[in-house]
């Protein structure tokens, strides 16, 4: 639909919310997916072009809001210690479930409202129909 030469289209952002606070969004899902695939916070941060600190803080904010661990980490060492090589990060089973549920819900929503889909300009919906679509009673 066009209003004064402007195109209207549907768009959405999906968040998992716990007690009114956002826990997981698209960026968080990308972080969890990266940790799951790469087994490393630093590799995930590099791949997503995010700072390590941002990724670390995001994960800890999720854990604080959920009250449960999201990842299990093993600290790495240096060549001068008995612990050699890099560290390791794994998702907890709860985090895997959250990620799976989030991506499934995102897929379902995209099927219902494809991102970038517009209101059919040939249909010329009435103002009443538009208001009803958005749940506005008059």
C-alpha positions as CSV (number, residue, x, y, z in Angstrom):
1,X,0.0,0.0,0.0
2,X,1.3,3.5,-0.7
3,X,0.7,6.6,1.4
4,X,2.0,9.8,-0.1
5,X,4.5,7.9,-2.3
6,X,5.7,5.8,0.6
7,X,5.6,2.0,0.6
8,X,4.4,0.3,3.7
9,X,5.7,-3.2,4.5
10,X,5.7,-5.6,7.4
11,X,8.7,-6.1,9.5
12,X,9.3,-7.7,12.9
13,X,11.9,-8.3,15.5
14,X,11.6,-11.4,17.7
15,X,12.8,-11.5,21.3
16,X,12.6,-14.2,24.0
17,X,11.6,-12.3,27.1
18,X,11.9,-13.4,30.7
19,X,10.1,-11.4,33.4
20,X,9.9,-8.4,31.1
21,X,13.6,-8.4,30.1
22,X,15.0,-9.4,26.7
23,X,17.0,-12.6,26.9
24,X,17.5,-13.6,23.3
25,X,17.2,-11.8,20.0
26,X,18.6,-12.3,16.5
27,X,22.2,-11.3,17.5
28,X,22.1,-13.5,20.6
29,X,20.9,-16.4,18.5
30,X,23.9,-15.8,16.1
31,X,26.2,-15.8,19.2
32,X,24.8,-19.1,20.5
33,X,24.9,-20.7,17.1
34,X,28.5,-19.6,16.7
35,X,29.5,-20.9,20.1
36,X,27.8,-24.2,19.3
37,X,29.5,-24.6,15.9
38,X,33.0,-23.2,16.8
39,X,33.3,-24.1,20.4
40,X,34.9,-20.8,21.2
41,X,33.8,-17.3,22.3
42,X,36.7,-15.6,20.6
43,X,36.2,-17.5,17.3
44,X,32.5,-16.6,17.4
45,X,33.3,-12.9,18.1
46,X,35.8,-12.9,15.2
47,X,33.3,-14.6,12.8
48,X,30.5,-12.2,13.7
49,X,32.8,-9.2,13.7
50,X,31.8,-8.4,17.3
51,X,34.2,-7.7,20.2
52,X,35.0,-10.6,22.5
53,X,33.9,-8.4,25.4
54,X,30.5,-7.8,23.8
55,X,30.0,-11.6,23.2
56,X,31.1,-12.4,26.8
57,X,28.8,-9.7,28.2
58,X,25.8,-10.8,26.1
59,X,26.2,-14.4,27.3
60,X,26.6,-13.4,31.0
61,X,23.6,-11.0,30.7
62,X,21.5,-14.0,29.4
63,X,22.7,-16.1,32.3
64,X,21.9,-13.4,34.8
65,X,18.4,-13.0,33.4
66,X,17.7,-16.7,33.2
67,X,19.3,-17.6,36.5
68,X,21.0,-20.5,34.8
69,X,24.2,-21.1,32.9
70,X,24.0,-20.8,29.1
71,X,27.6,-22.0,28.3
72,X,30.2,-24.2,30.0
73,X,33.7,-23.0,29.5
74,X,37.1,-24.4,30.0
75,X,39.9,-21.9,30.3
76,X,42.8,-22.1,27.9
77,X,46.5,-21.9,28.8
78,X,49.7,-20.7,27.3
79,X,52.7,-22.6,26.0
80,X,54.4,-21.8,29.3
81,X,51.9,-23.6,31.5
82,X,50.8,-27.2,31.9
83,X,47.5,-26.3,30.2
84,X,48.3,-25.8,26.6
85,X,46.0,-24.6,23.8
86,X,43.0,-22.4,23.7
87,X,39.9,-22.6,25.9
88,X,36.6,-24.2,25.0
89,X,33.0,-23.1,25.2
90,X,29.9,-25.4,24.9
91,X,26.2,-24.6,25.1
92,X,24.3,-26.1,27.9
93,X,21.3,-28.3,27.0
94,X,19.0,-25.4,28.1
95,X,20.8,-23.0,25.7
96,X,20.5,-25.5,22.9
97,X,16.7,-25.7,23.6
98,X,16.4,-21.9,23.7
99,X,18.3,-21.6,20.4
100,X,16.2,-24.3,18.7
101,X,12.9,-22.9,19.9
102,X,14.0,-19.3,18.9
103,X,15.0,-20.4,15.4
104,X,11.8,-22.5,14.9
105,X,9.6,-19.5,16.0
106,X,11.5,-17.2,13.7
107,X,11.0,-19.6,10.8
108,X,7.2,-19.8,11.6
109,X,6.9,-16.1,11.7
110,X,8.8,-15.6,8.5
111,X,6.4,-18.1,6.8
112,X,3.4,-16.1,8.1
113,X,4.7,-12.6,7.4
114,X,7.6,-12.7,4.9
115,X,10.1,-10.0,5.8
116,X,9.7,-7.2,3.2
117,X,6.2,-8.2,2.1
118,X,4.0,-5.3,1.5
119,X,0.3,-4.7,1.6
120,X,-1.1,-5.4,-1.8
121,X,-1.4,-2.0,-3.5
122,X,-4.0,-3.4,-6.0
123,X,-6.3,-4.4,-3.2
124,X,-6.8,-0.8,-2.0
125,X,-7.8,-1.8,1.6
126,X,-10.1,0.5,3.3
127,X,-9.1,2.4,6.5
128,X,-11.5,0.2,8.4
129,X,-9.7,-3.0,7.2
130,X,-6.2,-1.6,8.0
131,X,-7.4,-0.7,11.6
132,X,-8.8,-4.2,12.0
133,X,-5.5,-5.7,10.9
134,X,-3.8,-3.9,13.7
135,X,-6.4,-4.7,16.3
136,X,-7.7,-1.1,16.6
137,X,-11.4,-0.9,17.3
138,X,-13.4,2.2,16.5
